[in-house]
Amino acid sequence: QVQLVEFGGGSVAAGGSLRLSCEVSGPIVRIYCMAWFRQAPGKEREGVAIISPSGSFTYYAESVKDRFTISKDNANNTLYLQINSLKPEDTALYSCAASGAPCRARLDASRFDTWGPGTQVTVST
């Protein structure tokens, strides 16, 4: 069974940067699309970015485009999210997710089968 665990969250001042990681274990060959989502207290879960198995295709939410970068290291079984120019509205629990189906240019949580517990990102002014 595929398992995901996130690392790298923390408290950062606005304008700062963080790199989140997601360690993947289990039957990696069953994973196709991977993604990052986030959810702030009292708000709906929001898709952040997705990436294809090879890393050649990526897709971002408009709210994070040009500030966030999703990448992966298949040899190390790790997914990353580089977050730059953090804003207070980026404060949320960030979770990685995996799908057994190919990526689409959609940030739809229903397409993802496996989720990590999340790592908290808090951005102060």
Backbone as a ProteinNet text record, in pm:
[ID]
protein_1_A
[PRIMARY]
QVQLVEFGGGSVAAGGSLRLSCEVSGPIVRIYCMAWFRQAPGKEREGVAIISPSGSFTYYAESVKDRFTISKDNANNTLYLQINSLKPEDTALYSCAASGAPCRARLDASRFDTWGPGTQVTVST
[TERTIARY]
83.8	0	88.8	58.7	135.9	114.3	224.4	216.6	293.9	241.4	302	318.3	432.8	458.1	527.2	472.2	526.1	621.6	716.8	812.3	839	891.2	940.4	856.3	740.5	658	718.1	662.6	710.7	652.1	700.6	657.4	760.9	715.6	804.6	743	826	778.6	738.3	644	602.6	723.4	724.6	836.8	943.1	933.9	1030.6	1001.4	1080.8	1069.4	1073.2	1014.1	1018.2	1025.1	1082.9	1075.2	1013.1	898.5	830.4	871	875.7	904.5	798.4	783.5	687.8	758.2	779.1	844.3	741.3	771	679.4	733.9	649.4	688	577.5	609.3	512.7	532.8	428.6	439.4	442.6	559.9	577.5	531.1	542.8	505.3	357.6	278.8	135.4	99.9	197.1	172.2	190.4	94.3	105.6	116.1	5.4	7	28.9	101.7	116.1	84.3	50.5	4.7	26.3	16.7	11.6	-122	-181.9	-303.2	-279.3	-366.1	-356.9	-496.3	-505.2	-632.4	-609	-668.6	-662.2	-783.1	-772.6	-885.9	-1010.9	-1122.1	-1247.6	-1263.4	-1166.9	-1173.6	-1170.2	-1213.7	-1211.5	-1069.4	-1045.6	-916.6	-894.6	-774.9	-741.3	-623.8	-637	-526.5	-418.5	-294.1	-180.1	-105.4	-65.5	13.5	9	27.8	34.8	157.5	198.9	316.2	301	345.1	336.4	444.8	433.9	533.4	678.1	703.3	838.9	879.4	782.8	809.4	802.8	772.4	773.2	651.3	542.5	420.9	390.1	366.6	324.3	208.7	130.4	15.3	-4.4	-30.5	-39.3	-169.8	-212	-321.4	-277.6	-369.9	-336.9	-282.4	-331	-290.5	-144.8	-84.1	54.4	148.8	94.5	175.9	285.9	404.8	524.2	589.6	527	586.7	619.6	539.1	558.5	613.3	696.7	748.8	738.5	669.9	660.5	765.9	828.8	929.3	934	1007.7	1019.3	1152.5	1193.3	1315.4	1273.1	1250.1	1200.8	1301.4	1428.6	1530.7	1529	1486.6	1482	1340.4	1245.2	1104.8	1053	1081.5	1045.3	982.3	876.9	809.3	842.4	860.3	895.1	799.1	790.5	721.5	807.2	868.6	945.1	849.4	845.3	753.9	835.3	820.6	890.4	791.3	841.8	760.4	631.6	644.7	528.4	442.5	312.8	214.8	133.9	77.6	-4.7	-117.2	-173.5	-280.4	-233.8	-103.1	-49.6	-54.4	-86.5	-94.5	-198.5	-155.6	-244.5	-170.3	-245.4	-188	-167	-44.1	-10.6	2.9	-68.1	-67.4	-26	48	77.6	-20.4	-39.9	-136.1	-85.4	-132.3	-92.9	-214.9	-206.5	-314.1	-262	-345.2	-311.9	-346.8	-392.9	-429.5	-341.4	-327.9	-245	-297	-208.2	-244.6	-335	-417.7	-491.8	-461	-491.7	-472.6	-590.4	-608.9	-716	-665.9	-700.3	-664	-785.3	-815.6	-935.3	-894.9	-927.2	-887.7	-947.2	-1062.2	-1128.8	-1051.2	-956.8	-876.4	-759.6	-739.5	-624.4	-667	-593.2	-630	-563.7	-441.2	-361.5	-314.2	-323	-288.4	-194.1	-105.7	-23.9	-97	-45.6	-112.2	-98.9	-3.1	12.6	121.5	170.5	267.3	221.7	227.4	172	269.1	217.9	292.1	219.5	290	232.2	316.6	252.9	322.4	277.2	371	341.8	374.5	314.4	338.5	462.9
-117.4	0	124.3	218.4	341.2	424.9	480.1	568.9	696.9	808.2	938.8	1009.8	1074	1151	1281	1394.3	1525.3	1575.8	1656.8	1722.2	1863.2	1947.9	2077.4	2197	2177	2289.5	2365.2	2482.2	2563.4	2702	2787.1	2926.2	3014.4	3093.9	3177.1	3314.8	3416.3	3551.7	3568.5	3656.4	3685.7	3722.8	3670.7	3693.6	3586.3	3500	3393.9	3274.3	3170.1	3050.6	2924.8	2820.1	2687.9	2584.6	2471.1	2358.1	2240.6	2199.9	2085.8	1959.6	1849.8	1722.8	1620.8	1521	1414.1	1283.3	1202.6	1073.7	967.9	893.2	793	653.6	566.3	427.3	335.5	207.9	112.2	83.6	36.5	0.6	124.2	181.2	305.4	292.6	174.6	155.7	179.5	179	203.7	352.1	437.6	581	645.7	725.4	805	952	1020.8	1161.6	1184.5	1290.9	1332.3	1480.6	1523.5	1660.4	1709.7	1840.3	1906.2	1978.1	1964.8	2037.1	2111.1	2204.6	2274.2	2305.6	2319.1	2352.1	2439	2556	2646.3	2621.7	2653.2	2633.7	2705.5	2633.5	2692	2707.7	2661.6	2674.1	2537.6	2534	2410.6	2377.1	2249.5	2206	2260.5	2306.8	2372.6	2303.8	2273.6	2216.7	2320.2	2278	2367.2	2338.7	2213.6	2178.2	2028.3	1987.6	1846.4	1823.2	1697.7	1662.7	1521.4	1500.5	1371.1	1277.7	1148.3	1052.6	1089.1	1134.9	1170.1	1309.6	1388.6	1526.3	1623.2	1573.7	1659	1750	1711.1	1790.8	1840.7	1968.9	2027.9	2123	2143.6	2232.4	2296.3	2425.9	2499.9	2576.2	2594.1	2684.3	2826.7	2906.6	3043.1	3121.8	3091.2	3164.3	3142.5	3035.2	3005.3	3005.8	3023.7	3022.9	3128.6	3092	3176.8	3188.9	3136.1	3137.1	2997.3	2899.6	2762.2	2678.3	2580.8	2488.6	2345.9	2261.5	2121	2043.7	1948.9	1866.7	1731.7	1639.1	1508.4	1444.7	1356.2	1279.1	1133.3	1073.4	936.5	837.3	862.9	773.8	774.6	885.3	899.7	887.8	860.7	844.5	963.1	1081.8	1203	1306	1367.1	1477.7	1605	1715.1	1842.4	1953.1	2051.7	2175.4	2290.4	2362.6	2481.5	2599.5	2666.8	2778.1	2905	3001.4	3128.8	3242.7	3354.7	3475.2	3444.5	3379.6	3338.4	3456.9	3435	3533.5	3478.3	3565	3515.5	3422.9	3446.9	3362.9	3223.8	3201	3067.7	2978.9	3036.2	2959.8	2849.1	2725.5	2611.2	2483.3	2376.1	2243.1	2192.5	2163.1	2117.9	1966.8	1903.2	1758.1	1716.1	1608.2	1551.5	1438.7	1409.7	1309	1235.3	1112.7	1031	969.7	953.9	895.1	779.2	678.1	566.9	592.6	712.2	750.8	864.9	881.4	990.2	1127.4	1224.8	1361.4	1424.4	1512.9	1605.8	1745.8	1842.7	1982.2	2026.6	1954.8	1982.3	1958	2045.3	2030.4	1975.9	1851.6	1785.7	1678.6	1700.5	1608.6	1469.1	1460.7	1332.7	1236.3	1285.7	1201.4	1135	1169.7	1118.7	1017	908	792.1	789.3	837.2	826.3	963	987	1117.2	1104.5	1201.5	1209.5	1285.4	1282.1	1351.9	1503.9	1554.7	1697.5	1756.3	1872.9	1949.4	2095	2156.7	2290.9	2398.4	2492.1	2610.8	2731.7	2813	2932.9	3052.7	3151.5	3269.5	3391	3459.3	3577.7	3704	3813.8	3941.3	4008
0	0	0	-86.9	-96.3	29.4	81.2	196.3	167.4	215.2	193.6	327.2	346.3	466.8	428.5	473.9	440.2	547.6	503.9	593.1	543.1	629.7	587.3	622.9	682.3	721.5	837.7	864.6	974.2	970.6	1059.4	1066.2	999.1	903.4	823.6	805.6	802.8	778.2	632	608.6	471.8	386.4	265.4	176.6	182.7	281.3	297.6	209.7	227.2	144.4	229.1	175.8	236.2	125.4	155.7	65.7	139.9	93.4	150.6	76.1	146.4	83.1	121.6	38.4	60.7	29.2	130.6	112.1	77.1	-26.7	-78.9	-52.1	-3.4	18.1	-31.4	-45.3	-94.9	-242.8	-309.8	-452	-541.4	-556.1	-631.1	-775.8	-832.6	-972.3	-996.3	-890.5	-904.2	-906.2	-878.1	-871.9	-1009.1	-1048.1	-1169.1	-1129.6	-1128.8	-1094.6	-944.2	-911.5	-773	-762.3	-641.1	-624.6	-483	-468.3	-338.9	-326.3	-209.9	-175.4	-44.6	-14.6	112.8	164.6	296.6	358.2	481	479.4	593	682.2	811.1	901.9	852.7	850.2	807.7	658.4	581.4	436.8	369.6	245.7	168.4	125	103.3	53.2	-87.1	-111.7	-236.6	-303.6	-430.3	-504.6	-527.8	-518	-534.4	-664	-682.7	-800.4	-823.7	-948.8	-984	-1071.4	-1077.8	-1157.3	-1211.6	-1334.6	-1399.9	-1348	-1378.4	-1327.4	-1359.7	-1480.5	-1520.2	-1473.5	-1432.1	-1394.4	-1510.3	-1628.7	-1746.9	-1755.8	-1692.7	-1694	-1554	-1542.6	-1416.1	-1440.5	-1336.3	-1344.7	-1208.3	-1206.9	-1082.3	-1068.5	-944.8	-917.2	-949.4	-997.3	-1033.8	-914.8	-797.1	-678	-638.3	-686.7	-649.6	-768.9	-885.5	-1006.8	-997.7	-1039.6	-1039.7	-902.2	-799	-665.6	-615.5	-655	-610.9	-725.4	-693.2	-792.5	-740.4	-815.4	-779.4	-857.7	-792.9	-857.7	-788	-846.3	-784.8	-817.5	-729.6	-747.1	-738.2	-852.8	-854.5	-795.1	-816	-761.7	-609.7	-551.2	-406.6	-351.4	-439.3	-400.3	-319.3	-370	-297.6	-389.4	-341.9	-408.1	-332.2	-404.4	-341.6	-381	-294.9	-326.9	-275.9	-367.7	-332.5	-328.6	-216.5	-197.4	-175.7	-263.7	-253.2	-234.3	-186.1	-167.7	-93.1	19.1	96.9	139.4	135.6	177.3	293.7	377.1	488	442.9	326.6	277	233.8	234	207.2	331	444.5	568.4	555.3	576.8	560.7	597.6	608.5	619.3	477.2	443.8	309.3	306.8	214.5	203	63.5	55.1	-75.6	-103.3	-230.2	-270.8	-393.9	-410.3	-524.1	-589.4	-720.2	-798.4	-880.9	-898.5	-985.3	-1130.3	-1159.6	-1294.7	-1342.8	-1474	-1527.4	-1488	-1490.1	-1456.8	-1561.5	-1513.3	-1596.6	-1548.3	-1630.8	-1592.2	-1505	-1396.7	-1302	-1161.2	-1070.8	-930.4	-855.7	-884.9	-834.3	-733.3	-608.7	-502.6	-519.8	-585.6	-601.7	-690	-765.3	-853.3	-780.6	-655.7	-582.5	-477.5	-471.8	-391	-254.3	-246.2	-125	-80.3	49.9	105.8	224.7	237.5	356.2	464.5	587.1	698.4	693.3	618.6	603.2	690	648.7	725.9	727.3	843.4	860.4	813.8	736	695.5	751.7	828.1	886.4	845.1	786.2	736	815.2	876.8	956.4	877.9	920.4	853.7	906.7
[MASK]
+++++++++++++++++++++++++++++++++++++++++++++++++++++++++++++++++++++++++++++++++++++++++++++++++++++++++++++++++++++++++++++

